[in-house]
Amino acid sequence: MQGRFKEEGASSACAGLEPMALLTSASDALDAFTRRHAPSQAEVFLAAERRLSLEYEAGTGTSVLNQGASMDATARVAWSTRQGLLSAPVDDAAGLSLLLDRAEQLASPGRAAVLPDLPAPASALPAGPAGLLPEAAARRMAHFIRTSVPRDSVVQAAVLSQSSTWRAVVRAGGMRSARAEWREELFVRCETPRGAVVDAVSFPPGAEDEAALVALRLRLAEAVEALTGPAEAVDRSLPLVLRPAVAAPLAAGLVWLLRGDIAAATPALGRAVGRKLFPSALSVVDDPSHPAGTRRVDLDDEGVPTAAVSLVEEGRLRGFLHSADTASRLGAPLNARGFRSSQGAPTPEAVNPFVVPGASLALPAHHTELVARVETFTTMPRPGTVTLVAGGWEVRDGRRVRRVAPVELELPVLETFRALRGVGADLAFFPTAEGCGTPTLVFPPLLAGGGGGQASR
């Protein structure tokens, strides 16, 4: 689609229900439940979502459109010695009272869930999820196929998705908070002579198509060039330069380790706050308002306003991403990262996490430059270890002298980042890596000890 993308206004009904009317019904149901059962804590979380996927079929050159909508609710109630949590789709307002009663009946022994204070209600809460834009999706897909598919490659699949969500937290006594979020992303899978490459781009509201697609177009072209033509085995004695498309899963693995629930399950990591664990070149931030990030989020799913969080500062561990529960368990400040990936209790989740780019980067005179990541089944087969298959070039005195056949890297995340030698200035965010952003990363010869093995291609 050429020109400026313009988000539609919020539509009233979703899955046959009016979100704002349901919000009022939830308040009434909570007040009635509280009078009958006198819980120490009680809340209802509402989630309305519209979804669209446009799947390109390479064989026919056409796209298939699918759309759907849902409305779900989660009731969370607690007393001094027991608590209950239950999620279910919502068909009508009467179902909210039944959901609260059922959560009470299913309550089991345990400590009360931590419910953070809600901010003062905004003057005007969002009325519901914005409408989907199927015609804009079709134009974007056609524009991508026409202008961005590299020569000498075959698009096996391309999927453009739109997700428009509305999420609200309601407490007894009328306290409530709500937010709306729009996400649009395009994923593409290209086949090359040495395996498939998967990449993606996010379209924030108001983004120009060309500005959003240019980086994806360049990455795909570079990946096809690196994975097509004669190639030789990697020189394991050379330092490694991981370009952003290859470094992104490694950065995402580090962000995963910096979640409060992981820290709570790993006491040694939790006790390391304030210590210098990494080289000074490494800083990691999660910024919900970063202009190049894949998301824009002003509240988390617990109703707490978000702000940028520094996780690692010049090598020093500053803290973790926290929901209210993990912040309470670790005695840490709340930082509004409690999100519901499913209709359950909130867990810590990053929004736009990224390795902070450096001002300049002096590359080793001779190195292996990995620019293309070949698709694999998983990038973290074991917790804390990232596995990559990537191809690229051997560089001598600043010149690419020969292609390197795809090589497998098995990288323990903490140990690998402790060996970090440099950080580039070319920050990019990747929907394919949990929305994580990273610039180029430079490491010593990680293959010299035999930790990686030549991929069979």
PyMOL commands that set and color helices and strands:
alter all, ss='L'
color gray80, all
select helices_A, chain A and resi 19-37+94-105+134-147+209-226+244-257+260-265+267-270+324-330+413-418+431-433
alter helices_A, ss='H'
color red, helices_A
select strands_A, chain A and resi 41-57+62-78+82-89+108-109+154-171+176-192+195-202+240-242+284-286+309-313+316-317+338-339+347-348+353-355+366-373+385-396+399-412+422-423+428-430+436-438+441-443+453-454
alter strands_A, ss='S'
color yellow, strands_A
deselect
rebuild
show_as cartoon
